[in-house]
Amino acid sequence: MSALLEKMRRAREARVEVADFAFIVRRPTPVEMADMSRTRDFTSAVVGWEKVREMDIVPGGDPHPLTFDADACAEWLRDRPDLYGPVIDRVMEAFKAHVAALEEAQKN
């Protein structure tokens, strides 16, 4: 991945704290949002996590912090509406703000 692309993607990221966890979400582009809306799965917008341990995901799991795993995160969030809701709400808020900013820019 190019350094420029990495910067572009990072500029769309935000940190969301829910319960004892932190999730890094990336505002989807309009094309990505269309795909997510079609499948009704927004978990691909989650691109990182902090303070997540295996024992948080798997009973009896290891107590050490986990390296982010997109597939495991998606599976876990789909099974945890208490986490999924606030995380995806933040993604939707960021997307709506982006669309509003684009519309405002077009007026000028």
Gaussian input, Z-matrix of N, CA and C with variables (Angstrom, degrees):
# hf/3-21g

backbone

0 1
 N
 C     1     B1
 C     2     B2     1     A1
 N     3     B3     2     A2     1     D1
 C     4     B4     3     A3     2     D2
 C     5     B5     4     A4     3     D3
 N     6     B6     5     A5     4     D4
 C     7     B7     6     A6     5     D5
 C     8     B8     7     A7     6     D6
 N     9     B9     8     A8     7     D7
 C    10    B10     9     A9     8     D8
 C    11    B11    10    A10     9     D9
 N    12    B12    11    A11    10    D10
 C    13    B13    12    A12    11    D11
 C    14    B14    13    A13    12    D12
 N    15    B15    14    A14    13    D13
 C    16    B16    15    A15    14    D14
 C    17    B17    16    A16    15    D15
 N    18    B18    17    A17    16    D16
 C    19    B19    18    A18    17    D17
 C    20    B20    19    A19    18    D18
 N    21    B21    20    A20    19    D19
 C    22    B22    21    A21    20    D20
 C    23    B23    22    A22    21    D21
 N    24    B24    23    A23    22    D22
 C    25    B25    24    A24    23    D23
 C    26    B26    25    A25    24    D24
 N    27    B27    26    A26    25    D25
 C    28    B28    27    A27    26    D26
 C    29    B29    28    A28    27    D27
 N    30    B30    29    A29    28    D28
 C    31    B31    30    A30    29    D29
 C    32    B32    31    A31    30    D30
 N    33    B33    32    A32    31    D31
 C    34    B34    33    A33    32    D32
 C    35    B35    34    A34    33    D33
 N    36    B36    35    A35    34    D34
 C    37    B37    36    A36    35    D35
 C    38    B38    37    A37    36    D36
 N    39    B39    38    A38    37    D37
 C    40    B40    39    A39    38    D38
 C    41    B41    40    A40    39    D39
 N    42    B42    41    A41    40    D40
 C    43    B43    42    A42    41    D41
 C    44    B44    43    A43    42    D42
 N    45    B45    44    A44    43    D43
 C    46    B46    45    A45    44    D44
 C    47    B47    46    A46    45    D45
 N    48    B48    47    A47    46    D46
 C    49    B49    48    A48    47    D47
 C    50    B50    49    A49    48    D48
 N    51    B51    50    A50    49    D49
 C    52    B52    51    A51    50    D50
 C    53    B53    52    A52    51    D51
 N    54    B54    53    A53    52    D52
 C    55    B55    54    A54    53    D53
 C    56    B56    55    A55    54    D54
 N    57    B57    56    A56    55    D55
 C    58    B58    57    A57    56    D56
 C    59    B59    58    A58    57    D57
 N    60    B60    59    A59    58    D58
 C    61    B61    60    A60    59    D59
 C    62    B62    61    A61    60    D60
 N    63    B63    62    A62    61    D61
 C    64    B64    63    A63    62    D62
 C    65    B65    64    A64    63    D63
 N    66    B66    65    A65    64    D64
 C    67    B67    66    A66    65    D65
 C    68    B68    67    A67    66    D66
 N    69    B69    68    A68    67    D67
 C    70    B70    69    A69    68    D68
 C    71    B71    70    A70    69    D69
 N    72    B72    71    A71    70    D70
 C    73    B73    72    A72    71    D71
 C    74    B74    73    A73    72    D72
 N    75    B75    74    A74    73    D73
 C    76    B76    75    A75    74    D74
 C    77    B77    76    A76    75    D75
 N    78    B78    77    A77    76    D76
 C    79    B79    78    A78    77    D77
 C    80    B80    79    A79    78    D78
 N    81    B81    80    A80    79    D79
 C    82    B82    81    A81    80    D80
 C    83    B83    82    A82    81    D81
 N    84    B84    83    A83    82    D82
 C    85    B85    84    A84    83    D83
 C    86    B86    85    A85    84    D84
 N    87    B87    86    A86    85    D85
 C    88    B88    87    A87    86    D86
 C    89    B89    88    A88    87    D87
 N    90    B90    89    A89    88    D88
 C    91    B91    90    A90    89    D89
 C    92    B92    91    A91    90    D90
 N    93    B93    92    A92    91    D91
 C    94    B94    93    A93    92    D92
 C    95    B95    94    A94    93    D93
 N    96    B96    95    A95    94    D94
 C    97    B97    96    A96    95    D95
 C    98    B98    97    A97    96    D96
 N    99    B99    98    A98    97    D97
 C   100   B100    99    A99    98    D98
 C   101   B101   100   A100    99    D99
 N   102   B102   101   A101   100   D100
 C   103   B103   102   A102   101   D101
 C   104   B104   103   A103   102   D102
 N   105   B105   104   A104   103   D103
 C   106   B106   105   A105   104   D104
 C   107   B107   106   A106   105   D105
 N   108   B108   107   A107   106   D106
 C   109   B109   108   A108   107   D107
 C   110   B110   109   A109   108   D108
 N   111   B111   110   A110   109   D109
 C   112   B112   111   A111   110   D110
 C   113   B113   112   A112   111   D111
 N   114   B114   113   A113   112   D112
 C   115   B115   114   A114   113   D113
 C   116   B116   115   A115   114   D114
 N   117   B117   116   A116   115   D115
 C   118   B118   117   A117   116   D116
 C   119   B119   118   A118   117   D117
 N   120   B120   119   A119   118   D118
 C   121   B121   120   A120   119   D119
 C   122   B122   121   A121   120   D120
 N   123   B123   122   A122   121   D121
 C   124   B124   123   A123   122   D122
 C   125   B125   124   A124   123   D123
 N   126   B126   125   A125   124   D124
 C   127   B127   126   A126   125   D125
 C   128   B128   127   A127   126   D126
 N   129   B129   128   A128   127   D127
 C   130   B130   129   A129   128   D128
 C   131   B131   130   A130   129   D129
 N   132   B132   131   A131   130   D130
 C   133   B133   132   A132   131   D131
 C   134   B134   133   A133   132   D132
 N   135   B135   134   A134   133   D133
 C   136   B136   135   A135   134   D134
 C   137   B137   136   A136   135   D135
 N   138   B138   137   A137   136   D136
 C   139   B139   138   A138   137   D137
 C   140   B140   139   A139   138   D138
 N   141   B141   140   A140   139   D139
 C   142   B142   141   A141   140   D140
 C   143   B143   142   A142   141   D141
 N   144   B144   143   A143   142   D142
 C   145   B145   144   A144   143   D143
 C   146   B146   145   A145   144   D144
 N   147   B147   146   A146   145   D145
 C   148   B148   147   A147   146   D146
 C   149   B149   148   A148   147   D147
 N   150   B150   149   A149   148   D148
 C   151   B151   150   A150   149   D149
 C   152   B152   151   A151   150   D150
 N   153   B153   152   A152   151   D151
 C   154   B154   153   A153   152   D152
 C   155   B155   154   A154   153   D153
 N   156   B156   155   A155   154   D154
 C   157   B157   156   A156   155   D155
 C   158   B158   157   A157   156   D156
 N   159   B159   158   A158   157   D157
 C   160   B160   159   A159   158   D158
 C   161   B161   160   A160   159   D159
 N   162   B162   161   A161   160   D160
 C   163   B163   162   A162   161   D161
 C   164   B164   163   A163   162   D162
 N   165   B165   164   A164   163   D163
 C   166   B166   165   A165   164   D164
 C   167   B167   166   A166   165   D165
 N   168   B168   167   A167   166   D166
 C   169   B169   168   A168   167   D167
 C   170   B170   169   A169   168   D168
 N   171   B171   170   A170   169   D169
 C   172   B172   171   A171   170   D170
 C   173   B173   172   A172   171   D171
 N   174   B174   173   A173   172   D172
 C   175   B175   174   A174   173   D173
 C   176   B176   175   A175   174   D174
 N   177   B177   176   A176   175   D175
 C   178   B178   177   A177   176   D176
 C   179   B179   178   A178   177   D177
 N   180   B180   179   A179   178   D178
 C   181   B181   180   A180   179   D179
 C   182   B182   181   A181   180   D180
 N   183   B183   182   A182   181   D181
 C   184   B184   183   A183   182   D182
 C   185   B185   184   A184   183   D183
 N   186   B186   185   A185   184   D184
 C   187   B187   186   A186   185   D185
 C   188   B188   187   A187   186   D186
 N   189   B189   188   A188   187   D187
 C   190   B190   189   A189   188   D188
 C   191   B191   190   A190   189   D189
 N   192   B192   191   A191   190   D190
 C   193   B193   192   A192   191   D191
 C   194   B194   193   A193   192   D192
 N   195   B195   194   A194   193   D193
 C   196   B196   195   A195   194   D194
 C   197   B197   196   A196   195   D195
 N   198   B198   197   A197   196   D196
 C   199   B199   198   A198   197   D197
 C   200   B200   199   A199   198   D198
 N   201   B201   200   A200   199   D199
 C   202   B202   201   A201   200   D200
 C   203   B203   202   A202   201   D201
 N   204   B204   203   A203   202   D202
 C   205   B205   204   A204   203   D203
 C   206   B206   205   A205   204   D204
 N   207   B207   206   A206   205   D205
 C   208   B208   207   A207   206   D206
 C   209   B209   208   A208   207   D207
 N   210   B210   209   A209   208   D208
 C   211   B211   210   A210   209   D209
 C   212   B212   211   A211   210   D210
 N   213   B213   212   A212   211   D211
 C   214   B214   213   A213   212   D212
 C   215   B215   214   A214   213   D213
 N   216   B216   215   A215   214   D214
 C   217   B217   216   A216   215   D215
 C   218   B218   217   A217   216   D216
 N   219   B219   218   A218   217   D217
 C   220   B220   219   A219   218   D218
 C   221   B221   220   A220   219   D219
 N   222   B222   221   A221   220   D220
 C   223   B223   222   A222   221   D221
 C   224   B224   223   A223   222   D222
 N   225   B225   224   A224   223   D223
 C   226   B226   225   A225   224   D224
 C   227   B227   226   A226   225   D225
 N   228   B228   227   A227   226   D226
 C   229   B229   228   A228   227   D227
 C   230   B230   229   A229   228   D228
 N   231   B231   230   A230   229   D229
 C   232   B232   231   A231   230   D230
 C   233   B233   232   A232   231   D231
 N   234   B234   233   A233   232   D232
 C   235   B235   234   A234   233   D233
 C   236   B236   235   A235   234   D234
 N   237   B237   236   A236   235   D235
 C   238   B238   237   A237   236   D236
 C   239   B239   238   A238   237   D237
 N   240   B240   239   A239   238   D238
 C   241   B241   240   A240   239   D239
 C   242   B242   241   A241   240   D240
 N   243   B243   242   A242   241   D241
 C   244   B244   243   A243   242   D242
 C   245   B245   244   A244   243   D243
 N   246   B246   245   A245   244   D244
 C   247   B247   246   A246   245   D245
 C   248   B248   247   A247   246   D246
 N   249   B249   248   A248   247   D247
 C   250   B250   249   A249   248   D248
 C   251   B251   250   A250   249   D249
 N   252   B252   251   A251   250   D250
 C   253   B253   252   A252   251   D251
 C   254   B254   253   A253   252   D252
 N   255   B255   254   A254   253   D253
 C   256   B256   255   A255   254   D254
 C   257   B257   256   A256   255   D255
 N   258   B258   257   A257   256   D256
 C   259   B259   258   A258   257   D257
 C   260   B260   259   A259   258   D258
 N   261   B261   260   A260   259   D259
 C   262   B262   261   A261   260   D260
 C   263   B263   262   A262   261   D261
 N   264   B264   263   A263   262   D262
 C   265   B265   264   A264   263   D263
 C   266   B266   265   A265   264   D264
 N   267   B267   266   A266   265   D265
 C   268   B268   267   A267   266   D266
 C   269   B269   268   A268   267   D267
 N   270   B270   269   A269   268   D268
 C   271   B271   270   A270   269   D269
 C   272   B272   271   A271   270   D270
 N   273   B273   272   A272   271   D271
 C   274   B274   273   A273   272   D272
 C   275   B275   274   A274   273   D273
 N   276   B276   275   A275   274   D274
 C   277   B277   276   A276   275   D275
 C   278   B278   277   A277   276   D276
 N   279   B279   278   A278   277   D277
 C   280   B280   279   A279   278   D278
 C   281   B281   280   A280   279   D279
 N   282   B282   281   A281   280   D280
 C   283   B283   282   A282   281   D281
 C   284   B284   283   A283   282   D282
 N   285   B285   284   A284   283   D283
 C   286   B286   285   A285   284   D284
 C   287   B287   286   A286   285   D285
 N   288   B288   287   A287   286   D286
 C   289   B289   288   A288   287   D287
 C   290   B290   289   A289   288   D288
 N   291   B291   290   A290   289   D289
 C   292   B292   291   A291   290   D290
 C   293   B293   292   A292   291   D291
 N   294   B294   293   A293   292   D292
 C   295   B295   294   A294   293   D293
 C   296   B296   295   A295   294   D294
 N   297   B297   296   A296   295   D295
 C   298   B298   297   A297   296   D296
 C   299   B299   298   A298   297   D297
 N   300   B300   299   A299   298   D298
 C   301   B301   300   A300   299   D299
 C   302   B302   301   A301   300   D300
 N   303   B303   302   A302   301   D301
 C   304   B304   303   A303   302   D302
 C   305   B305   304   A304   303   D303
 N   306   B306   305   A305   304   D304
 C   307   B307   306   A306   305   D305
 C   308   B308   307   A307   306   D306
 N   309   B309   308   A308   307   D307
 C   310   B310   309   A309   308   D308
 C   311   B311   310   A310   309   D309
 N   312   B312   311   A311   310   D310
 C   313   B313   312   A312   311   D311
 C   314   B314   313   A313   312   D312
 N   315   B315   314   A314   313   D313
 C   316   B316   315   A315   314   D314
 C   317   B317   316   A316   315   D315
 N   318   B318   317   A317   316   D316
 C   319   B319   318   A318   317   D317
 C   320   B320   319   A319   318   D318
 N   321   B321   320   A320   319   D319
 C   322   B322   321   A321   320   D320
 C   323   B323   322   A322   321   D321

   B1=1.4372
   B2=1.5318
   B3=1.3083
   B4=1.4606
   B5=1.5263
   B6=1.3200
   B7=1.4676
   B8=1.5267
   B9=1.3180
   B10=1.4618
   B11=1.5275
   B12=1.3158
   B13=1.4560
   B14=1.5253
   B15=1.3072
   B16=1.4672
   B17=1.5221
   B18=1.3250
   B19=1.4645
   B20=1.5278
   B21=1.3306
   B22=1.4666
   B23=1.5258
   B24=1.3091
   B25=1.4636
   B26=1.5270
   B27=1.3175
   B28=1.4671
   B29=1.5254
   B30=1.3185
   B31=1.4631
   B32=1.5271
   B33=1.3189
   B34=1.4651
   B35=1.5255
   B36=1.3202
   B37=1.4600
   B38=1.5229
   B39=1.3282
   B40=1.4668
   B41=1.5177
   B42=1.3052
   B43=1.4764
   B44=1.5210
   B45=1.3256
   B46=1.4627
   B47=1.5213
   B48=1.3097
   B49=1.4583
   B50=1.5242
   B51=1.3211
   B52=1.4559
   B53=1.5186
   B54=1.3181
   B55=1.4619
   B56=1.5311
   B57=1.3098
   B58=1.4656
   B59=1.5308
   B60=1.3137
   B61=1.4583
   B62=1.5190
   B63=1.3264
   B64=1.4583
   B65=1.5262
   B66=1.3166
   B67=1.4567
   B68=1.5231
   B69=1.3129
   B70=1.4518
   B71=1.5278
   B72=1.3315
   B73=1.4608
   B74=1.5227
   B75=1.3107
   B76=1.4598
   B77=1.5257
   B78=1.3392
   B79=1.4526
   B80=1.5244
   B81=1.3297
   B82=1.4617
   B83=1.5304
   B84=1.3131
   B85=1.4587
   B86=1.5288
   B87=1.3242
   B88=1.4662
   B89=1.5319
   B90=1.3096
   B91=1.4699
   B92=1.5291
   B93=1.3325
   B94=1.4653
   B95=1.5277
   B96=1.3374
   B97=1.4599
   B98=1.5314
   B99=1.3099
   B100=1.4624
   B101=1.5285
   B102=1.3301
   B103=1.4656
   B104=1.5243
   B105=1.3289
   B106=1.4623
   B107=1.5287
   B108=1.3132
   B109=1.4693
   B110=1.5249
   B111=1.3101
   B112=1.4641
   B113=1.5328
   B114=1.3251
   B115=1.4682
   B116=1.5264
   B117=1.3433
   B118=1.4648
   B119=1.5281
   B120=1.3383
   B121=1.4666
   B122=1.5232
   B123=1.3238
   B124=1.4548
   B125=1.5260
   B126=1.3234
   B127=1.4656
   B128=1.5285
   B129=1.3111
   B130=1.4725
   B131=1.5313
   B132=1.3234
   B133=1.4605
   B134=1.5311
   B135=1.3220
   B136=1.4643
   B137=1.5300
   B138=1.3274
   B139=1.4657
   B140=1.5263
   B141=1.3237
   B142=1.4577
   B143=1.5196
   B144=1.3235
   B145=1.4591
   B146=1.5074
   B147=1.3247
   B148=1.4574
   B149=1.5200
   B150=1.3081
   B151=1.4643
   B152=1.5324
   B153=1.3177
   B154=1.4653
   B155=1.5184
   B156=1.3237
   B157=1.4675
   B158=1.5263
   B159=1.3027
   B160=1.4622
   B161=1.5184
   B162=1.3287
   B163=1.4626
   B164=1.5278
   B165=1.3402
   B166=1.4597
   B167=1.5224
   B168=1.3152
   B169=1.4631
   B170=1.5258
   B171=1.3283
   B172=1.4594
   B173=1.5314
   B174=1.3247
   B175=1.4692
   B176=1.5335
   B177=1.3181
   B178=1.4577
   B179=1.5056
   B180=1.3384
   B181=1.4601
   B182=1.5142
   B183=1.3041
   B184=1.4596
   B185=1.5321
   B186=1.3556
   B187=1.4636
   B188=1.5319
   B189=1.3180
   B190=1.4608
   B191=1.5302
   B192=1.3339
   B193=1.4668
   B194=1.5314
   B195=1.3271
   B196=1.4639
   B197=1.5189
   B198=1.3089
   B199=1.4529
   B200=1.5244
   B201=1.3228
   B202=1.4573
   B203=1.5230
   B204=1.3206
   B205=1.4570
   B206=1.5249
   B207=1.3203
   B208=1.4623
   B209=1.5307
   B210=1.3199
   B211=1.4636
   B212=1.5287
   B213=1.3298
   B214=1.4646
   B215=1.5280
   B216=1.3143
   B217=1.4613
   B218=1.5290
   B219=1.3066
   B220=1.4639
   B221=1.5246
   B222=1.3088
   B223=1.4655
   B224=1.5259
   B225=1.3275
   B226=1.4678
   B227=1.5303
   B228=1.3391
   B229=1.4580
   B230=1.5218
   B231=1.3211
   B232=1.4758
   B233=1.5198
   B234=1.3304
   B235=1.4662
   B236=1.5291
   B237=1.3225
   B238=1.4704
   B239=1.5314
   B240=1.3261
   B241=1.4678
   B242=1.5257
   B243=1.3298
   B244=1.4638
   B245=1.5218
   B246=1.3237
   B247=1.4601
   B248=1.5296
   B249=1.3181
   B250=1.4689
   B251=1.5285
   B252=1.3308
   B253=1.4631
   B254=1.5171
   B255=1.3239
   B256=1.4645
   B257=1.5332
   B258=1.3049
   B259=1.4751
   B260=1.5246
   B261=1.3126
   B262=1.4602
   B263=1.5188
   B264=1.3321
   B265=1.4737
   B266=1.5278
   B267=1.3263
   B268=1.4695
   B269=1.5258
   B270=1.3273
   B271=1.4660
   B272=1.5257
   B273=1.3271
   B274=1.4668
   B275=1.5291
   B276=1.3252
   B277=1.4667
   B278=1.5183
   B279=1.3234
   B280=1.4625
   B281=1.5258
   B282=1.3211
   B283=1.4626
   B284=1.5297
   B285=1.3210
   B286=1.4731
   B287=1.5258
   B288=1.3232
   B289=1.4659
   B290=1.5250
   B291=1.3147
   B292=1.4670
   B293=1.5300
   B294=1.3192
   B295=1.4612
   B296=1.5307
   B297=1.3256
   B298=1.4649
   B299=1.5308
   B300=1.3172
   B301=1.4621
   B302=1.5294
   B303=1.3230
   B304=1.4779
   B305=1.5223
   B306=1.3300
   B307=1.4672
   B308=1.5238
   B309=1.3146
   B310=1.4724
   B311=1.5282
   B312=1.3130
   B313=1.4658
   B314=1.5278
   B315=1.3080
   B316=1.4700
   B317=1.5229
   B318=1.3225
   B319=1.4585
   B320=1.5236
   B321=1.3135
   B322=1.4718
   B323=1.4996
   A1=108.64
   A2=115.87
   A3=119.17
   A4=110.55
   A5=114.42
   A6=119.82
   A7=110.53
   A8=117.40
   A9=121.01
   A10=110.92
   A11=116.66
   A12=120.09
   A13=110.75
   A14=116.30
   A15=120.73
   A16=110.25
   A17=117.93
   A18=121.58
   A19=111.05
   A20=116.42
   A21=120.47
   A22=110.89
   A23=115.98
   A24=119.86
   A25=111.30
   A26=116.84
   A27=119.91
   A28=112.00
   A29=116.64
   A30=120.32
   A31=111.99
   A32=116.77
   A33=121.25
   A34=112.48
   A35=118.15
   A36=121.49
   A37=112.17
   A38=114.58
   A39=122.31
   A40=108.00
   A41=115.52
   A42=122.33
   A43=107.87
   A44=116.36
   A45=122.22
   A46=108.42
   A47=117.02
   A48=120.76
   A49=109.07
   A50=114.65
   A51=121.84
   A52=107.22
   A53=115.82
   A54=121.36
   A55=107.52
   A56=117.62
   A57=121.33
   A58=112.57
   A59=117.37
   A60=122.11
   A61=111.24
   A62=115.15
   A63=121.88
   A64=107.29
   A65=115.36
   A66=121.73
   A67=108.56
   A68=115.17
   A69=120.88
   A70=106.12
   A71=115.31
   A72=120.05
   A73=109.03
   A74=115.11
   A75=120.82
   A76=107.94
   A77=115.33
   A78=119.01
   A79=108.44
   A80=115.73
   A81=118.16
   A82=111.78
   A83=115.39
   A84=120.25
   A85=106.87
   A86=118.94
   A87=119.65
   A88=113.17
   A89=117.83
   A90=120.44
   A91=110.03
   A92=117.17
   A93=120.44
   A94=110.67
   A95=116.66
   A96=119.80
   A97=110.77
   A98=117.50
   A99=120.46
   A100=110.58
   A101=116.37
   A102=120.34
   A103=110.99
   A104=116.91
   A105=120.68
   A106=110.93
   A107=116.33
   A108=120.08
   A109=111.37
   A110=115.49
   A111=119.83
   A112=110.69
   A113=116.97
   A114=120.78
   A115=111.87
   A116=116.57
   A117=123.13
   A118=111.46
   A119=114.94
   A120=121.53
   A121=107.91
   A122=115.91
   A123=121.82
   A124=112.34
   A125=116.77
   A126=119.99
   A127=113.20
   A128=118.32
   A129=118.84
   A130=111.80
   A131=117.59
   A132=120.90
   A133=111.48
   A134=117.02
   A135=120.59
   A136=107.20
   A137=115.66
   A138=120.30
   A139=113.46
   A140=116.26
   A141=119.40
   A142=110.77
   A143=114.72
   A144=119.86
   A145=109.33
   A146=114.91
   A147=122.17
   A148=107.33
   A149=115.97
   A150=122.84
   A151=113.34
   A152=118.08
   A153=121.48
   A154=108.23
   A155=114.74
   A156=121.24
   A157=108.65
   A158=115.89
   A159=119.61
   A160=110.67
   A161=117.33
   A162=120.28
   A163=112.07
   A164=117.79
   A165=120.94
   A166=110.97
   A167=115.31
   A168=121.04
   A169=112.39
   A170=115.73
   A171=121.72
   A172=109.14
   A173=118.60
   A174=119.58
   A175=110.42
   A176=115.85
   A177=120.63
   A178=113.91
   A179=116.82
   A180=120.77
   A181=112.78
   A182=114.44
   A183=123.73
   A184=110.78
   A185=117.66
   A186=120.05
   A187=114.94
   A188=118.46
   A189=121.02
   A190=110.89
   A191=117.37
   A192=121.05
   A193=111.33
   A194=114.81
   A195=121.19
   A196=111.31
   A197=115.81
   A198=121.62
   A199=106.92
   A200=116.65
   A201=120.45
   A202=111.34
   A203=115.56
   A204=124.34
   A205=105.75
   A206=117.42
   A207=121.87
   A208=112.54
   A209=117.40
   A210=120.13
   A211=111.14
   A212=116.44
   A213=120.03
   A214=110.38
   A215=116.60
   A216=120.92
   A217=110.07
   A218=117.09
   A219=120.63
   A220=110.92
   A221=116.72
   A222=120.89
   A223=110.95
   A224=115.82
   A225=121.57
   A226=110.56
   A227=116.75
   A228=119.66
   A229=112.10
   A230=117.11
   A231=119.79
   A232=111.96
   A233=116.17
   A234=121.19
   A235=112.07
   A236=116.84
   A237=121.68
   A238=110.58
   A239=118.05
   A240=119.54
   A241=113.38
   A242=117.01
   A243=119.89
   A244=111.88
   A245=117.50
   A246=122.33
   A247=110.98
   A248=115.87
   A249=122.05
   A250=110.79
   A251=116.50
   A252=120.32
   A253=113.05
   A254=118.96
   A255=119.62
   A256=113.60
   A257=117.04
   A258=119.81
   A259=109.84
   A260=117.01
   A261=120.41
   A262=111.43
   A263=117.29
   A264=119.78
   A265=110.20
   A266=116.87
   A267=120.81
   A268=111.33
   A269=116.57
   A270=120.78
   A271=109.34
   A272=116.46
   A273=121.37
   A274=111.06
   A275=117.13
   A276=120.79
   A277=110.66
   A278=116.16
   A279=120.24
   A280=110.88
   A281=116.44
   A282=119.63
   A283=110.57
   A284=116.66
   A285=120.45
   A286=110.89
   A287=117.34
   A288=120.95
   A289=110.62
   A290=116.63
   A291=121.20
   A292=110.28
   A293=117.10
   A294=121.26
   A295=110.05
   A296=117.20
   A297=120.72
   A298=110.82
   A299=116.86
   A300=120.57
   A301=111.07
   A302=116.82
   A303=120.24
   A304=110.45
   A305=116.18
   A306=119.97
   A307=110.99
   A308=116.47
   A309=120.82
   A310=110.66
   A311=116.48
   A312=120.58
   A313=111.32
   A314=117.12
   A315=120.78
   A316=111.72
   A317=117.91
   A318=121.90
   A319=111.28
   A320=116.19
   A321=120.36
   A322=112.40
   D1=137.69
   D2=-178.84
   D3=-72.20
   D4=157.26
   D5=178.48
   D6=-63.25
   D7=-36.30
   D8=179.50
   D9=-65.89
   D10=-45.19
   D11=178.73
   D12=-61.62
   D13=-41.15
   D14=177.93
   D15=-60.02
   D16=-43.69
   D17=178.72
   D18=-63.65
   D19=-41.70
   D20=179.48
   D21=-60.88
   D22=-44.28
   D23=-179.15
   D24=-68.35
   D25=-42.81
   D26=179.46
   D27=-62.61
   D28=-31.36
   D29=179.15
   D30=-65.99
   D31=-19.67
   D32=179.42
   D33=-96.57
   D34=6.98
   D35=-175.30
   D36=-93.78
   D37=151.66
   D38=175.78
   D39=-145.05
   D40=156.11
   D41=178.88
   D42=-102.71
   D43=131.36
   D44=-179.84
   D45=-121.69
   D46=121.36
   D47=177.57
   D48=-98.39
   D49=127.36
   D50=178.68
   D51=-138.44
   D52=127.83
   D53=-175.94
   D54=54.45
   D55=-128.62
   D56=-179.96
   D57=-96.16
   D58=11.02
   D59=-173.23
   D60=-113.98
   D61=161.54
   D62=171.97
   D63=-128.91
   D64=134.45
   D65=178.60
   D66=-119.66
   D67=140.16
   D68=175.31
   D69=-99.75
   D70=120.46
   D71=-179.56
   D72=-115.44
   D73=149.69
   D74=177.51
   D75=-117.61
   D76=126.29
   D77=176.88
   D78=-61.02
   D79=127.65
   D80=179.67
   D81=-72.45
   D82=152.31
   D83=170.52
   D84=-72.56
   D85=165.62
   D86=176.89
   D87=-57.18
   D88=-37.37
   D89=178.54
   D90=-66.80
   D91=-43.97
   D92=177.81
   D93=-62.79
   D94=-39.90
   D95=179.99
   D96=-64.16
   D97=-38.54
   D98=177.65
   D99=-61.30
   D100=-42.98
   D101=178.26
   D102=-64.77
   D103=-44.86
   D104=-179.68
   D105=-64.27
   D106=-39.84
   D107=179.97
   D108=-65.35
   D109=-36.95
   D110=179.79
   D111=-64.52
   D112=-41.87
   D113=-178.72
   D114=-88.24
   D115=-13.66
   D116=-177.39
   D117=61.00
   D118=30.28
   D119=177.79
   D120=-126.62
   D121=114.33
   D122=-175.75
   D123=-107.17
   D124=8.72
   D125=-175.31
   D126=-66.88
   D127=-21.43
   D128=179.19
   D129=-67.93
   D130=-13.08
   D131=176.53
   D132=-74.98
   D133=-13.68
   D134=177.60
   D135=-87.07
   D136=118.98
   D137=-174.06
   D138=-117.76
   D139=4.52
   D140=178.49
   D141=-173.34
   D142=166.62
   D143=175.36
   D144=-149.37
   D145=160.78
   D146=175.92
   D147=-137.33
   D148=152.75
   D149=176.97
   D150=64.45
   D151=23.38
   D152=178.36
   D153=-103.54
   D154=128.71
   D155=178.94
   D156=-116.58
   D157=157.98
   D158=178.19
   D159=-57.04
   D160=-37.45
   D161=-178.68
   D162=-66.62
   D163=-17.63
   D164=174.89
   D165=-75.89
   D166=-25.45
   D167=-175.47
   D168=-102.64
   D169=-38.21
   D170=-175.62
   D171=-122.70
   D172=122.83
   D173=177.54
   D174=-55.73
   D175=131.67
   D176=-179.78
   D177=79.20
   D178=8.59
   D179=-178.33
   D180=-73.03
   D181=175.55
   D182=-178.12
   D183=-66.80
   D184=143.23
   D185=-178.58
   D186=-85.87
   D187=1.61
   D188=-177.77
   D189=-87.36
   D190=152.37
   D191=179.10
   D192=-57.87
   D193=143.39
   D194=179.75
   D195=-96.85
   D196=144.70
   D197=167.70
   D198=-70.95
   D199=141.54
   D200=-178.33
   D201=-58.80
   D202=134.80
   D203=176.64
   D204=-132.33
   D205=109.11
   D206=-174.33
   D207=-58.65
   D208=-42.67
   D209=-178.44
   D210=-67.66
   D211=-44.03
   D212=178.68
   D213=-64.57
   D214=-39.85
   D215=179.14
   D216=-62.21
   D217=-46.35
   D218=179.93
   D219=-60.48
   D220=-45.22
   D221=179.70
   D222=-61.67
   D223=-44.75
   D224=-178.97
   D225=-64.04
   D226=-46.82
   D227=-178.73
   D228=-65.00
   D229=-37.42
   D230=178.12
   D231=-62.74
   D232=-23.62
   D233=-179.34
   D234=-97.78
   D235=-1.07
   D236=-177.44
   D237=-128.41
   D238=80.87
   D239=-179.44
   D240=-59.57
   D241=-25.43
   D242=177.99
   D243=-66.31
   D244=-25.33
   D245=176.42
   D246=-97.36
   D247=-43.07
   D248=-176.04
   D249=-57.79
   D250=-47.13
   D251=-176.35
   D252=-56.23
   D253=-57.10
   D254=-178.97
   D255=-63.59
   D256=-35.81
   D257=179.93
   D258=-65.95
   D259=-48.53
   D260=-177.84
   D261=-71.21
   D262=-31.66
   D263=174.40
   D264=-56.93
   D265=-41.60
   D266=179.95
   D267=-66.04
   D268=-38.19
   D269=176.89
   D270=-61.94
   D271=-46.00
   D272=-178.43
   D273=-65.21
   D274=-40.39
   D275=177.96
   D276=-60.86
   D277=-44.89
   D278=-179.80
   D279=-63.43
   D280=-40.20
   D281=-179.87
   D282=-66.19
   D283=-45.31
   D284=179.82
   D285=-61.35
   D286=-40.40
   D287=178.04
   D288=-63.54
   D289=-38.98
   D290=178.80
   D291=-64.37
   D292=-46.18
   D293=179.36
   D294=-61.89
   D295=-42.84
   D296=178.67
   D297=-61.78
   D298=-40.57
   D299=178.95
   D300=-65.62
   D301=-39.15
   D302=177.15
   D303=-64.12
   D304=-43.73
   D305=179.89
   D306=-63.48
   D307=-40.88
   D308=178.32
   D309=-63.93
   D310=-41.18
   D311=179.36
   D312=-64.40
   D313=-34.64
   D314=179.47
   D315=-69.75
   D316=-27.70
   D317=178.92
   D318=-68.50
   D319=-29.75
   D320=-174.91
   D321=-88.28

